[in-house]
């Protein structure tokens, strides 16, 4: 929407999207800590490390790609996440018993 409706350049739209994800993730982490009193510190650190490395790699790759190419890559990532979520929603689980997690 930022690219096509607001006319924001692709690289800035991707950066803005990632910036908003930062606040969403921080909010979810704080709510999880307050409500359930559980936050996996090791997982949080691994995600933080992976995000920092991924952001640097993504910025370098993003500078080398044209706007159209960047939009295609970004679209493929969004479509991949959508397909994974749809599969998880619609697929019949192999077992109804889940060990080590869930609510």
Biopython code that builds the backbone (N, CA, C, O; Angstrom):
import numpy as np
from Bio.PDB.StructureBuilder import StructureBuilder

atoms = [
    (1, "UNK", "N", (0.819, -1.187, 0.000)),
    (1, "UNK", "CA", (0.000, 0.000, 0.000)),
    (1, "UNK", "C", (0.867, 1.256, 0.000)),
    (1, "UNK", "O", (0.556, 2.242, -0.668)),
    (2, "UNK", "N", (1.965, 1.200, 0.766)),
    (2, "UNK", "CA", (2.830, 2.378, 0.817)),
    (2, "UNK", "C", (3.421, 2.683, -0.551)),
    (2, "UNK", "O", (3.582, 3.846, -0.922)),
    (3, "UNK", "N", (3.743, 1.637, -1.294)),
    (3, "UNK", "CA", (4.379, 1.819, -2.596)),
    (3, "UNK", "C", (3.365, 2.310, -3.626)),
    (3, "UNK", "O", (3.607, 3.304, -4.311)),
    (4, "UNK", "N", (2.239, 1.623, -3.738)),
    (4, "UNK", "CA", (1.297, 1.905, -4.820)),
    (4, "UNK", "C", (0.311, 3.018, -4.501)),
    (4, "UNK", "O", (-0.042, 3.787, -5.394)),
    (5, "UNK", "N", (-0.135, 3.127, -3.284)),
    (5, "UNK", "CA", (-1.134, 4.152, -2.949)),
    (5, "UNK", "C", (-0.478, 5.454, -2.507)),
    (5, "UNK", "O", (-0.870, 6.532, -2.954)),
    (6, "UNK", "N", (0.524, 5.355, -1.626)),
    (6, "UNK", "CA", (1.178, 6.565, -1.131)),
    (6, "UNK", "C", (2.348, 7.016, -1.989)),
    (6, "UNK", "O", (2.803, 8.154, -1.873)),
    (7, "UNK", "N", (2.844, 6.122, -2.860)),
    (7, "UNK", "CA", (3.942, 6.487, -3.750)),
    (7, "UNK", "C", (5.299, 6.561, -3.073)),
    (7, "UNK", "O", (6.197, 7.258, -3.547)),
    (8, "UNK", "N", (5.454, 5.842, -1.960)),
    (8, "UNK", "CA", (6.739, 5.835, -1.251)),
    (8, "UNK", "C", (7.702, 4.938, -2.017)),
    (8, "UNK", "O", (7.299, 3.872, -2.480)),
    (9, "UNK", "N", (8.972, 5.341, -2.165)),
    (9, "UNK", "CA", (9.952, 4.480, -2.835)),
    (9, "UNK", "C", (10.057, 3.115, -2.137)),
    (9, "UNK", "O", (9.895, 3.012, -0.921)),
    (10, "UNK", "N", (10.329, 2.084, -2.923)),
    (10, "UNK", "CA", (10.319, 0.709, -2.422)),
    (10, "UNK", "C", (11.252, 0.506, -1.239)),
    (10, "UNK", "O", (10.860, -0.097, -0.241)),
    (11, "UNK", "N", (12.482, 1.002, -1.336)),
    (11, "UNK", "CA", (13.442, 0.794, -0.252)),
    (11, "UNK", "C", (12.965, 1.425, 1.049)),
    (11, "UNK", "O", (13.144, 0.844, 2.120)),
    (12, "UNK", "N", (12.362, 2.604, 0.968)),
    (12, "UNK", "CA", (11.842, 3.253, 2.181)),
    (12, "UNK", "C", (10.615, 2.525, 2.718)),
    (12, "UNK", "O", (10.411, 2.458, 3.930)),
    (13, "UNK", "N", (9.800, 1.982, 1.819)),
    (13, "UNK", "CA", (8.619, 1.242, 2.264)),
    (13, "UNK", "C", (9.023, -0.019, 3.022)),
    (13, "UNK", "O", (8.432, -0.346, 4.052)),
    (14, "UNK", "N", (10.029, -0.724, 2.513)),
    (14, "UNK", "CA", (10.504, -1.928, 3.195)),
    (14, "UNK", "C", (11.080, -1.565, 4.559)),
    (14, "UNK", "O", (10.794, -2.235, 5.551)),
    (15, "UNK", "N", (11.884, -0.515, 4.615)),
    (15, "UNK", "CA", (12.461, -0.070, 5.887)),
    (15, "UNK", "C", (11.399, 0.347, 6.886)),
    (15, "UNK", "O", (11.491, 0.023, 8.070)),
    (16, "UNK", "N", (10.387, 1.067, 6.410)),
    (16, "UNK", "CA", (9.294, 1.497, 7.286)),
    (16, "UNK", "C", (8.523, 0.299, 7.814)),
    (16, "UNK", "O", (8.143, 0.265, 8.985)),
    (17, "UNK", "N", (8.293, -0.684, 6.951)),
    (17, "UNK", "CA", (7.590, -1.893, 7.370)),
    (17, "UNK", "C", (8.372, -2.621, 8.463)),
    (17, "UNK", "O", (7.795, -3.057, 9.459)),
    (18, "UNK", "N", (9.671, -2.749, 8.275)),
    (18, "UNK", "CA", (10.502, -3.409, 9.291)),
    (18, "UNK", "C", (10.523, -2.621, 10.594)),
    (18, "UNK", "O", (10.550, -3.203, 11.679)),
    (19, "UNK", "N", (10.511, -1.298, 10.484)),
    (19, "UNK", "CA", (10.508, -0.450, 11.680)),
    (19, "UNK", "C", (9.229, -0.653, 12.490)),
    (19, "UNK", "O", (9.275, -0.688, 13.720)),
    (20, "UNK", "N", (8.086, -0.786, 11.809)),
    (20, "UNK", "CA", (6.831, -1.014, 12.534)),
    (20, "UNK", "C", (6.795, -2.398, 13.177)),
    (20, "UNK", "O", (6.195, -2.581, 14.236)),
    (21, "UNK", "N", (7.439, -3.373, 12.530)),
    (21, "UNK", "CA", (7.498, -4.730, 13.099)),
    (21, "UNK", "C", (8.261, -4.716, 14.419)),
    (21, "UNK", "O", (7.933, -5.475, 15.331)),
    (22, "UNK", "N", (9.267, -3.865, 14.529)),
    (22, "UNK", "CA", (10.034, -3.739, 15.764)),
    (22, "UNK", "C", (9.120, -3.411, 16.943)),
    (22, "UNK", "O", (9.221, -4.033, 18.001)),
    (23, "UNK", "N", (8.226, -2.435, 16.763)),
    (23, "UNK", "CA", (7.332, -2.048, 17.850)),
    (23, "UNK", "C", (6.274, -3.112, 18.131)),
    (23, "UNK", "O", (5.891, -3.315, 19.283)),
    (24, "UNK", "N", (5.806, -3.785, 17.098)),
    (24, "UNK", "CA", (4.843, -4.863, 17.294)),
    (24, "UNK", "C", (5.475, -6.005, 18.088)),
    (24, "UNK", "O", (4.866, -6.527, 19.022)),
    (25, "UNK", "N", (6.678, -6.386, 17.723)),
    (25, "UNK", "CA", (7.367, -7.473, 18.426)),
    (25, "UNK", "C", (7.663, -7.097, 19.877)),
    (25, "UNK", "O", (7.507, -7.923, 20.776)),
    (26, "UNK", "N", (8.084, -5.866, 20.105)),
    (26, "UNK", "CA", (8.351, -5.414, 21.476)),
    (26, "UNK", "C", (7.068, -5.444, 22.306)),
    (26, "UNK", "O", (7.085, -5.869, 23.462)),
    (27, "UNK", "N", (5.967, -5.000, 21.726)),
    (27, "UNK", "CA", (4.687, -4.996, 22.434)),
    (27, "UNK", "C", (4.242, -6.414, 22.773)),
    (27, "UNK", "O", (3.813, -6.675, 23.897)),
    (28, "UNK", "N", (4.339, -7.322, 21.823)),
    (28, "UNK", "CA", (3.935, -8.710, 22.061)),
    (28, "UNK", "C", (4.801, -9.340, 23.148)),
    (28, "UNK", "O", (4.291, -10.070, 23.998)),
    (29, "UNK", "N", (6.090, -9.068, 23.129)),
    (29, "UNK", "CA", (6.990, -9.620, 24.135)),
    (29, "UNK", "C", (6.624, -9.111, 25.529)),
    (29, "UNK", "O", (6.579, -9.888, 26.483)),
    (30, "UNK", "N", (6.368, -7.824, 25.644)),
    (30, "UNK", "CA", (5.992, -7.260, 26.947)),
    (30, "UNK", "C", (4.666, -7.816, 27.447)),
    (30, "UNK", "O", (4.539, -8.141, 28.627)),
    (31, "UNK", "N", (3.681, -7.928, 26.567)),
    (31, "UNK", "CA", (2.378, -8.472, 26.972)),
    (31, "UNK", "C", (2.521, -9.931, 27.376)),
    (31, "UNK", "O", (1.937, -10.354, 28.374)),
    (32, "UNK", "N", (3.285, -10.703, 26.619)),
    (32, "UNK", "CA", (3.524, -12.109, 26.961)),
    (32, "UNK", "C", (4.188, -12.212, 28.334)),
    (32, "UNK", "O", (3.833, -13.078, 29.134)),
    (33, "UNK", "N", (5.136, -11.341, 28.604)),
    (33, "UNK", "CA", (5.826, -11.369, 29.896)),
    (33, "UNK", "C", (4.880, -11.013, 31.035)),
    (33, "UNK", "O", (4.950, -11.611, 32.108)),
    (34, "UNK", "N", (3.997, -10.045, 30.811)),
    (34, "UNK", "CA", (3.091, -9.611, 31.882)),
    (34, "UNK", "C", (1.952, -10.588, 32.107)),
    (34, "UNK", "O", (1.610, -10.887, 33.251)),
    (35, "UNK", "N", (1.356, -11.091, 31.026)),
    (35, "UNK", "CA", (0.178, -11.942, 31.151)),
    (35, "UNK", "C", (0.549, -13.364, 31.559)),
    (35, "UNK", "O", (-0.006, -13.898, 32.520)),
    (36, "UNK", "N", (1.472, -13.971, 30.846)),
    (36, "UNK", "CA", (1.803, -15.372, 31.101)),
    (36, "UNK", "C", (3.018, -15.573, 31.987)),
    (36, "UNK", "O", (3.310, -16.693, 32.405)),
    (37, "UNK", "N", (3.719, -14.499, 32.273)),
    (37, "UNK", "CA", (4.936, -14.562, 33.087)),
    (37, "UNK", "C", (5.980, -15.510, 32.475)),
    (37, "UNK", "O", (6.795, -16.094, 33.189)),
    (38, "UNK", "N", (5.941, -15.651, 31.137)),
    (38, "UNK", "CA", (6.903, -16.515, 30.473)),
    (38, "UNK", "C", (7.453, -15.839, 29.232)),
    (38, "UNK", "O", (6.700, -15.434, 28.346)),
    (39, "UNK", "N", (8.732, -15.725, 29.176)),
    (39, "UNK", "CA", (9.430, -15.275, 27.978)),
    (39, "UNK", "C", (10.683, -16.131, 27.876)),
    (39, "UNK", "O", (11.474, -16.204, 28.816)),
    (40, "UNK", "N", (10.855, -16.767, 26.746)),
    (40, "UNK", "CA", (12.030, -17.594, 26.515)),
    (40, "UNK", "C", (13.186, -16.663, 26.152)),
    (40, "UNK", "O", (13.271, -16.175, 25.025)),
    (41, "UNK", "N", (14.067, -16.425, 27.111)),
    (41, "UNK", "CA", (15.156, -15.463, 26.926)),
    (41, "UNK", "C", (16.116, -15.929, 25.834)),
    (41, "UNK", "O", (16.567, -15.118, 25.026)),
    (42, "UNK", "N", (16.429, -17.211, 25.798)),
    (42, "UNK", "CA", (17.327, -17.731, 24.760)),
    (42, "UNK", "C", (16.726, -17.525, 23.371)),
    (42, "UNK", "O", (17.418, -17.091, 22.450)),
    (43, "UNK", "N", (15.453, -17.833, 23.222)),
    (43, "UNK", "CA", (14.779, -17.630, 21.941)),
    (43, "UNK", "C", (14.767, -16.157, 21.565)),
    (43, "UNK", "O", (15.006, -15.807, 20.410)),
    (44, "UNK", "N", (14.490, -15.296, 22.532)),
    (44, "UNK", "CA", (14.478, -13.854, 22.261)),
    (44, "UNK", "C", (15.850, -13.365, 21.810)),
    (44, "UNK", "O", (15.946, -12.555, 20.889)),
    (45, "UNK", "N", (16.900, -13.844, 22.443)),
    (45, "UNK", "CA", (18.255, -13.445, 22.052)),
    (45, "UNK", "C", (18.613, -13.957, 20.660)),
    (45, "UNK", "O", (19.235, -13.245, 19.871)),
    (46, "UNK", "N", (18.214, -15.205, 20.359)),
    (46, "UNK", "CA", (18.473, -15.748, 19.030)),
    (46, "UNK", "C", (17.720, -14.970, 17.952)),
    (46, "UNK", "O", (18.262, -14.701, 16.880)),
    (47, "UNK", "N", (16.479, -14.613, 18.240)),
    (47, "UNK", "CA", (15.704, -13.813, 17.286)),
    (47, "UNK", "C", (16.310, -12.427, 17.105)),
    (47, "UNK", "O", (16.336, -11.899, 15.993)),
    (48, "UNK", "N", (16.793, -11.843, 18.183)),
    (48, "UNK", "CA", (17.425, -10.527, 18.110)),
    (48, "UNK", "C", (18.693, -10.590, 17.271)),
    (48, "UNK", "O", (18.927, -9.727, 16.424)),
    (49, "UNK", "N", (19.509, -11.608, 17.504)),
    (49, "UNK", "CA", (20.737, -11.781, 16.736)),
    (49, "UNK", "C", (20.430, -12.023, 15.254)),
    (49, "UNK", "O", (21.046, -11.414, 14.379)),
    (50, "UNK", "N", (19.489, -12.902, 14.986)),
    (50, "UNK", "CA", (19.106, -13.187, 13.604)),
    (50, "UNK", "C", (18.532, -11.966, 12.903)),
    (50, "UNK", "O", (18.794, -11.745, 11.721)),
    (51, "UNK", "N", (17.753, -11.176, 13.624)),
    (51, "UNK", "CA", (17.184, -9.956, 13.048)),
    (51, "UNK", "C", (18.264, -8.944, 12.719)),
    (51, "UNK", "O", (18.218, -8.302, 11.670)),
    (52, "UNK", "N", (19.229, -8.799, 13.600)),
    (52, "UNK", "CA", (20.306, -7.834, 13.364)),
    (52, "UNK", "C", (21.139, -8.227, 12.141)),
    (52, "UNK", "O", (21.459, -7.388, 11.299)),
    (53, "UNK", "N", (21.481, -9.504, 12.059)),
    (53, "UNK", "CA", (22.260, -9.977, 10.910)),
    (53, "UNK", "C", (21.423, -9.888, 9.634)),
    (53, "UNK", "O", (21.913, -9.439, 8.598)),
    (54, "UNK", "N", (20.177, -10.309, 9.709)),
    (54, "UNK", "CA", (19.293, -10.271, 8.544)),
    (54, "UNK", "C", (19.040, -8.860, 8.052)),
    (54, "UNK", "O", (18.961, -8.631, 6.845)),
    (55, "UNK", "N", (18.913, -7.915, 8.963)),
    (55, "UNK", "CA", (18.698, -6.518, 8.564)),
    (55, "UNK", "C", (19.908, -5.976, 7.818)),
    (55, "UNK", "O", (19.758, -5.252, 6.834)),
    (56, "UNK", "N", (21.100, -6.318, 8.278)),
    (56, "UNK", "CA", (22.311, -5.854, 7.595)),
    (56, "UNK", "C", (22.428, -6.466, 6.205)),
    (56, "UNK", "O", (22.727, -5.767, 5.236)),
    (57, "UNK", "N", (22.192, -7.772, 6.109)),
    (57, "UNK", "CA", (22.250, -8.437, 4.802)),
    (57, "UNK", "C", (21.164, -7.896, 3.870)),
    (57, "UNK", "O", (21.418, -7.643, 2.692)),
    (58, "UNK", "N", (19.971, -7.723, 4.399)),
    (58, "UNK", "CA", (18.873, -7.202, 3.597)),
    (58, "UNK", "C", (19.136, -5.794, 3.091)),
    (58, "UNK", "O", (18.782, -5.464, 1.959)),
    (59, "UNK", "N", (19.752, -4.964, 3.918)),
    (59, "UNK", "CA", (20.076, -3.595, 3.496)),
    (59, "UNK", "C", (21.107, -3.599, 2.375)),
    (59, "UNK", "O", (20.999, -2.827, 1.423)),
    (60, "UNK", "N", (22.098, -4.462, 2.490)),
    (60, "UNK", "CA", (23.119, -4.551, 1.426)),
    (60, "UNK", "C", (22.528, -5.063, 0.121)),
    (60, "UNK", "O", (22.819, -4.533, -0.951)),
    (61, "UNK", "N", (21.700, -6.092, 0.215)),
    (61, "UNK", "CA", (21.070, -6.636, -0.990)),
    (61, "UNK", "C", (20.095, -5.614, -1.571)),
    (61, "UNK", "O", (20.021, -5.444, -2.787)),
    (62, "UNK", "N", (19.352, -4.939, -0.705)),
    (62, "UNK", "CA", (18.368, -3.954, -1.154)),
    (62, "UNK", "C", (18.985, -2.803, -1.917)),
    (62, "UNK", "O", (18.370, -2.276, -2.845)),
    (63, "UNK", "N", (20.181, -2.405, -1.549)),
    (63, "UNK", "CA", (20.850, -1.315, -2.259)),
    (63, "UNK", "C", (21.268, -1.719, -3.663)),
    (63, "UNK", "O", (21.389, -0.871, -4.548)),
    (64, "UNK", "N", (21.488, -3.007, -3.867)),
    (64, "UNK", "CA", (21.949, -3.493, -5.178)),
    (64, "UNK", "C", (20.803, -3.796, -6.132)),
    (64, "UNK", "O", (21.022, -3.890, -7.340)),
    (65, "UNK", "N", (19.591, -3.951, -5.619)),
    (65, "UNK", "CA", (18.456, -4.301, -6.465)),
    (65, "UNK", "C", (17.710, -3.052, -6.918)),
    (65, "UNK", "O", (17.686, -2.038, -6.220)),
    (66, "UNK", "N", (17.105, -3.142, -8.094)),
    (66, "UNK", "CA", (16.238, -2.073, -8.572)),
    (66, "UNK", "C", (14.918, -2.148, -7.813)),
    (66, "UNK", "O", (14.612, -3.164, -7.189)),
    (67, "UNK", "N", (14.150, -1.087, -7.866)),
    (67, "UNK", "CA", (12.870, -1.037, -7.155)),
    (67, "UNK", "C", (11.934, -2.164, -7.542)),
    (67, "UNK", "O", (11.275, -2.752, -6.684)),
    (68, "UNK", "N", (11.872, -2.472, -8.839)),
    (68, "UNK", "CA", (10.984, -3.544, -9.307)),
    (68, "UNK", "C", (11.436, -4.902, -8.770)),
    (68, "UNK", "O", (10.615, -5.724, -8.365)),
    (69, "UNK", "N", (12.735, -5.121, -8.771)),
    (69, "UNK", "CA", (13.264, -6.387, -8.263)),
    (69, "UNK", "C", (12.995, -6.521, -6.770)),
    (69, "UNK", "O", (12.652, -7.601, -6.288)),
    (70, "UNK", "N", (13.151, -5.429, -6.047)),
    (70, "UNK", "CA", (12.904, -5.432, -4.604)),
    (70, "UNK", "C", (11.439, -5.726, -4.306)),
    (70, "UNK", "O", (11.129, -6.448, -3.359)),
    (71, "UNK", "N", (10.544, -5.173, -5.107)),
    (71, "UNK", "CA", (9.110, -5.439, -4.926)),
    (71, "UNK", "C", (8.796, -6.908, -5.172)),
    (71, "UNK", "O", (7.972, -7.494, -4.470)),
    (72, "UNK", "N", (9.450, -7.506, -6.167)),
    (72, "UNK", "CA", (9.215, -8.922, -6.453)),
    (72, "UNK", "C", (9.685, -9.790, -5.289)),
    (72, "UNK", "O", (8.975, -10.703, -4.867)),
    (73, "UNK", "N", (10.872, -9.510, -4.775)),
    (73, "UNK", "CA", (11.399, -10.281, -3.638)),
    (73, "UNK", "C", (10.490, -10.115, -2.420)),
    (73, "UNK", "O", (10.155, -11.093, -1.752)),
    (74, "UNK", "N", (10.096, -8.884, -2.138)),
    (74, "UNK", "CA", (9.222, -8.600, -0.995)),
    (74, "UNK", "C", (7.879, -9.311, -1.164)),
    (74, "UNK", "O", (7.340, -9.859, -0.203)),
    (75, "UNK", "N", (7.338, -9.302, -2.388)),
    (75, "UNK", "CA", (6.066, -9.978, -2.657)),
    (75, "UNK", "C", (6.190, -11.480, -2.463)),
    (75, "UNK", "O", (5.289, -12.114, -1.912)),
    (76, "UNK", "N", (7.311, -12.057, -2.916)),
    (76, "UNK", "CA", (7.516, -13.490, -2.756)),
    (76, "UNK", "C", (7.601, -13.885, -1.285)),
    (76, "UNK", "O", (7.091, -14.933, -0.890)),
    (77, "UNK", "N", (8.237, -13.057, -0.487)),
    (77, "UNK", "CA", (8.323, -13.335, 0.954)),
    (77, "UNK", "C", (6.924, -13.305, 1.578)),
    (77, "UNK", "O", (6.567, -14.192, 2.353)),
    (78, "UNK", "N", (6.136, -12.281, 1.237)),
    (78, "UNK", "CA", (4.778, -12.175, 1.773)),
    (78, "UNK", "C", (3.929, -13.355, 1.313)),
    (78, "UNK", "O", (3.182, -13.925, 2.109)),
    (79, "UNK", "N", (4.033, -13.727, 0.047)),
    (79, "UNK", "CA", (3.279, -14.876, -0.458)),
    (79, "UNK", "C", (3.717, -16.170, 0.216)),
    (79, "UNK", "O", (2.880, -17.020, 0.521)),
    (80, "UNK", "N", (5.013, -16.330, 0.453)),
    (80, "UNK", "CA", (5.504, -17.519, 1.140)),
    (80, "UNK", "C", (4.943, -17.638, 2.549)),
    (80, "UNK", "O", (4.547, -18.722, 2.978)),
    (81, "UNK", "N", (4.911, -16.530, 3.260)),
    (81, "UNK", "CA", (4.341, -16.532, 4.612)),
    (81, "UNK", "C", (2.848, -16.855, 4.554)),
    (81, "UNK", "O", (2.335, -17.594, 5.394)),
    (82, "UNK", "N", (2.154, -16.300, 3.559)),
    (82, "UNK", "CA", (0.720, -16.561, 3.414)),
    (82, "UNK", "C", (0.462, -18.046, 3.150)),
    (82, "UNK", "O", (-0.441, -18.636, 3.743)),
    (83, "UNK", "N", (1.254, -18.648, 2.260)),
    (83, "UNK", "CA", (1.078, -20.070, 1.948)),
    (83, "UNK", "C", (1.335, -20.923, 3.190)),
    (83, "UNK", "O", (0.587, -21.862, 3.461)),
    (84, "UNK", "N", (2.380, -20.606, 3.938)),
    (84, "UNK", "CA", (2.690, -21.362, 5.165)),
    (84, "UNK", "C", (1.564, -21.245, 6.182)),
    (84, "UNK", "O", (1.167, -22.237, 6.793)),
    (85, "UNK", "N", (1.051, -20.032, 6.361)),
    (85, "UNK", "CA", (-0.045, -19.842, 7.321)),
    (85, "UNK", "C", (-1.309, -20.572, 6.866)),
    (85, "UNK", "O", (-2.001, -21.180, 7.683)),
    (86, "UNK", "N", (-1.615, -20.515, 5.565)),
    (86, "UNK", "CA", (-2.793, -21.211, 5.046)),
    (86, "UNK", "C", (-2.637, -22.722, 5.219)),
    (86, "UNK", "O", (-3.589, -23.411, 5.586)),
    (87, "UNK", "N", (-1.453, -23.222, 4.958)),
    (87, "UNK", "CA", (-1.208, -24.664, 5.134)),
    (87, "UNK", "C", (-1.400, -25.066, 6.587)),
    (87, "UNK", "O", (-2.055, -26.068, 6.875)),
    (88, "UNK", "N", (-0.832, -24.288, 7.507)),
    (88, "UNK", "CA", (-0.968, -24.611, 8.931)),
    (88, "UNK", "C", (-2.422, -24.542, 9.381)),
    (88, "UNK", "O", (-2.832, -25.291, 10.268)),
    (89, "UNK", "N", (-3.190, -23.664, 8.787)),
    (89, "UNK", "CA", (-4.595, -23.512, 9.149)),
    (89, "UNK", "C", (-5.453, -24.646, 8.596)),
    (89, "UNK", "O", (-6.370, -25.122, 9.265)),
    (90, "UNK", "N", (-5.152, -25.073, 7.376)),
    (90, "UNK", "CA", (-6.030, -26.007, 6.685)),
    (90, "UNK", "C", (-5.585, -27.464, 6.761)),
    (90, "UNK", "O", (-6.410, -28.360, 6.586)),
    (91, "UNK", "N", (-4.332, -27.719, 7.011)),
    (91, "UNK", "CA", (-3.819, -29.092, 7.028)),
    (91, "UNK", "C", (-4.311, -29.830, 8.275)),
    (91, "UNK", "O", (-4.407, -29.261, 9.362)),
    (92, "UNK", "N", (-4.614, -31.101, 8.085)),
    (92, "UNK", "CA", (-5.011, -31.936, 9.215)),
    (92, "UNK", "C", (-3.752, -32.368, 9.954)),
    (92, "UNK", "O", (-2.831, -32.912, 9.345)),
    (93, "UNK", "N", (-3.706, -32.127, 11.268)),
    (93, "UNK", "CA", (-2.508, -32.523, 12.016)),
    (93, "UNK", "C", (-2.343, -34.031, 12.031)),
    (93, "UNK", "O", (-3.322, -34.776, 12.014)),
    (94, "UNK", "N", (-1.086, -34.474, 12.063)),
    (94, "UNK", "CA", (-0.818, -35.909, 12.090)),
    (94, "UNK", "C", (-1.203, -36.519, 13.437)),
    (94, "UNK", "O", (-1.489, -37.712, 13.534)),
    (95, "UNK", "N", (-1.204, -35.681, 14.470)),
    (95, "UNK", "CA", (-1.568, -36.162, 15.797)),
    (95, "UNK", "C", (-2.297, -35.050, 16.536)),
    (95, "UNK", "O", (-1.944, -33.879, 16.401)),
    (96, "UNK", "N", (-3.289, -35.402, 17.299)),
    (96, "UNK", "CA", (-4.025, -34.406, 18.072)),
    (96, "UNK", "C", (-3.331, -34.104, 19.394)),
    (96, "UNK", "O", (-3.714, -33.167, 20.095)),
    (97, "UNK", "N", (-2.316, -34.886, 19.738)),
    (97, "UNK", "CA", (-1.595, -34.693, 20.973)),
    (97, "UNK", "C", (-0.325, -33.890, 20.659)),
    (97, "UNK", "O", (0.494, -34.294, 19.834)),
    (98, "UNK", "N", (-0.187, -32.767, 21.326)),
    (98, "UNK", "CA", (0.990, -31.910, 21.120)),
    (98, "UNK", "C", (1.775, -31.886, 22.416)),
    (98, "UNK", "O", (1.241, -31.545, 23.472)),
    (99, "UNK", "N", (3.038, -32.246, 22.333)),
    (99, "UNK", "CA", (3.887, -32.252, 23.521)),
    (99, "UNK", "C", (4.731, -30.990, 23.551)),
    (99, "UNK", "O", (5.256, -30.561, 22.523)),
    (100, "UNK", "N", (4.861, -30.400, 24.723)),
    (100, "UNK", "CA", (5.785, -29.291, 24.905)),
    (100, "UNK", "C", (5.322, -27.969, 24.375)),
    (100, "UNK", "O", (6.154, -27.184, 23.920)),
    (101, "UNK", "N", (4.058, -27.676, 24.404)),
    (101, "UNK", "CA", (3.644, -26.352, 23.961)),
    (101, "UNK", "C", (2.154, -26.266, 23.782)),
    (101, "UNK", "O", (1.410, -27.197, 24.087)),
    (102, "UNK", "N", (1.738, -25.129, 23.281)),
    (102, "UNK", "CA", (0.317, -24.906, 23.053)),
    (102, "UNK", "C", (-0.363, -24.331, 24.277)),
    (102, "UNK", "O", (0.218, -24.255, 25.359)),
    (103, "UNK", "N", (-1.591, -23.934, 24.081)),
    (103, "UNK", "CA", (-2.371, -23.345, 25.183)),
    (103, "UNK", "C", (-3.511, -24.259, 25.537)),
    (103, "UNK", "O", (-4.291, -23.952, 26.439)),
]
sb = StructureBuilder()
sb.init_structure("model")
sb.init_model(0)
sb.init_chain("A")
sb.init_seg("    ")
for serial, (resi, resn, name, xyz) in enumerate(atoms, 1):
    if name == "N":
        sb.init_residue(resn, " ", resi, " ")
    sb.init_atom(name, np.array(xyz, "f"), 0.0, 1.0, " ", f" {name:<3s}", serial, name[0])
structure = sb.get_structure()
